[in-house]
Amino acid sequence: MKKYSEQNDELRAEYNLKPLLKQAVRGKYAERYAEGTNLVLLAPGVAAAFPTADAVNEALRLVLQLSQIPSSSEKSAVPI
Protein backbone atom coordinates (compact mmCIF):
# COMPACT_ATOMS: atom_id res chain seq x y z
CA MET A 1 0.00 0.00 0.00
CA LYS A 2 1.39 3.38 -1.01
CA LYS A 3 1.70 6.22 1.41
CA TYR A 4 -0.57 9.19 0.84
CA SER A 5 2.26 11.40 -0.39
CA GLU A 6 3.10 8.80 -3.01
CA GLN A 7 -0.45 8.50 -4.37
CA ASN A 8 -1.40 10.25 -7.56
CA ASP A 9 -4.47 12.03 -6.20
CA GLU A 10 -5.91 14.06 -9.04
CA LEU A 11 -9.15 15.72 -8.07
CA ARG A 12 -11.09 17.23 -10.93
CA ALA A 13 -11.18 21.04 -11.01
CA GLU A 14 -14.97 21.10 -10.68
CA TYR A 15 -14.63 19.31 -7.33
CA ASN A 16 -12.29 21.92 -5.87
CA LEU A 17 -14.00 23.01 -2.66
CA LYS A 18 -11.33 25.41 -1.41
CA PRO A 19 -13.05 28.55 -2.78
CA LEU A 20 -16.32 27.50 -1.17
CA LEU A 21 -14.78 26.68 2.17
CA LYS A 22 -12.97 30.02 2.48
CA GLN A 23 -16.25 31.72 3.39
CA ALA A 24 -17.70 28.79 5.32
CA VAL A 25 -18.78 29.33 8.90
CA ARG A 26 -18.70 26.36 11.21
CA GLY A 27 -21.98 25.87 13.06
CA LYS A 28 -23.76 28.63 11.15
CA TYR A 29 -27.16 27.00 11.62
CA ALA A 30 -26.44 25.12 14.85
CA GLU A 31 -28.51 27.47 17.01
CA ARG A 32 -31.56 27.15 14.73
CA TYR A 33 -31.15 23.39 14.67
CA ALA A 34 -31.01 23.27 18.45
CA GLU A 35 -34.23 25.31 18.63
CA GLY A 36 -36.00 22.67 16.59
CA THR A 37 -36.47 24.59 13.38
CA ASN A 38 -37.65 22.32 10.59
CA LEU A 39 -37.08 23.23 6.99
CA VAL A 40 -39.09 21.61 4.23
CA LEU A 41 -38.45 22.04 0.54
CA LEU A 42 -41.73 22.50 -1.32
CA ALA A 43 -42.23 21.53 -4.93
CA PRO A 44 -42.42 24.63 -7.17
CA GLY A 45 -46.13 24.09 -7.87
CA VAL A 46 -46.94 23.80 -4.17
CA ALA A 47 -44.80 26.81 -3.27
CA ALA A 48 -46.64 28.91 -5.86
CA ALA A 49 -49.94 28.16 -4.10
CA PHE A 50 -48.68 29.44 -0.75
CA PRO A 51 -47.16 32.93 -0.83
CA THR A 52 -46.00 32.92 2.80
CA ALA A 53 -44.94 30.54 5.55
CA ASP A 54 -48.06 31.54 7.48
CA ALA A 55 -50.24 30.40 4.57
CA VAL A 56 -48.53 27.00 4.55
CA ASN A 57 -48.93 26.63 8.31
CA GLU A 58 -52.61 27.60 8.15
CA ALA A 59 -53.28 25.01 5.44
CA LEU A 60 -51.45 22.29 7.36
CA ARG A 61 -53.40 23.10 10.53
CA LEU A 62 -56.63 22.76 8.55
CA VAL A 63 -55.51 19.36 7.24
CA LEU A 64 -54.79 18.25 10.80
CA GLN A 65 -58.25 19.38 11.95
CA LEU A 66 -59.94 17.61 9.04
CA SER A 67 -58.04 14.40 9.75
CA GLN A 68 -59.56 14.32 13.25
CA ILE A 69 -63.17 14.43 11.96
CA PRO A 70 -64.57 10.91 11.73
CA SER A 71 -65.75 9.88 8.28
CA SER A 72 -69.38 8.91 7.61
CA SER A 73 -68.45 5.23 7.31
CA GLU A 74 -66.95 5.32 10.79
CA LYS A 75 -70.11 6.91 12.22
CA SER A 76 -72.39 4.24 10.78
CA ALA A 77 -70.28 1.35 11.93
CA VAL A 78 -71.99 -0.83 14.53
CA PRO A 79 -69.83 -1.49 17.60
CA ILE A 80 -69.25 -5.14 18.37
C-alpha positions in Angstrom: 0.0 0.0 0.0 1.4 3.4 -1.0 1.7 6.2 1.4 -0.6 9.2 0.8 2.3 11.4 -0.4 3.1 8.8 -3.0 -0.5 8.5 -4.4 -1.4 10.3 -7.6 -4.5 12.0 -6.2 -5.9 14.1 -9.0 -9.1 15.7 -8.1 -11.1 17.2 -10.9 -11.2 21.0 -11.0 -15.0 21.1 -10.7 -14.6 19.3 -7.3 -12.3 21.9 -5.9 -14.0 23.0 -2.7 -11.3 25.4 -1.4 -13.0 28.6 -2.8 -16.3 27.5 -1.2 -14.8 26.7 2.2 -13.0 30.0 2.5 -16.2 31.7 3.4 -17.7 28.8 5.3 -18.8 29.3 8.9 -18.7 26.4 11.2 -22.0 25.9 13.1 -23.8 28.6 11.2 -27.2 27.0 11.6 -26.4 25.1 14.9 -28.5 27.5 17.0 -31.6 27.1 14.7 -31.1 23.4 14.7 -31.0 23.3 18.4 -34.2 25.3 18.6 -36.0 22.7 16.6 -36.5 24.6 13.4 -37.7 22.3 10.6 -37.1 23.2 7.0 -39.1 21.6 4.2 -38.4 22.0 0.5 -41.7 22.5 -1.3 -42.2 21.5 -4.9 -42.4 24.6 -7.2 -46.1 24.1 -7.9 -46.9 23.8 -4.2 -44.8 26.8 -3.3 -46.6 28.9 -5.9 -49.9 28.2 -4.1 -48.7 29.4 -0.8 -47.2 32.9 -0.8 -46.0 32.9 2.8 -44.9 30.5 5.5 -48.1 31.5 7.5 -50.2 30.4 4.6 -48.5 27.0 4.5 -48.9 26.6 8.3 -52.6 27.6 8.2 -53.3 25.0 5.4 -51.4 22.3 7.4 -53.4 23.1 10.5 -56.6 22.8 8.6 -55.5 19.4 7.2 -54.8 18.3 10.8 -58.2 19.4 12.0 -59.9 17.6 9.0 -58.0 14.4 9.8 -59.6 14.3 13.2 -63.2 14.4 12.0 -64.6 10.9 11.7 -65.8 9.9 8.3 -69.4 8.9 7.6 -68.4 5.2 7.3 -67.0 5.3 10.8 -70.1 6.9 12.2 -72.4 4.2 10.8 -70.3 1.3 11.9 -72.0 -0.8 14.5 -69.8 -1.5 17.6 -69.3 -5.1 18.4 
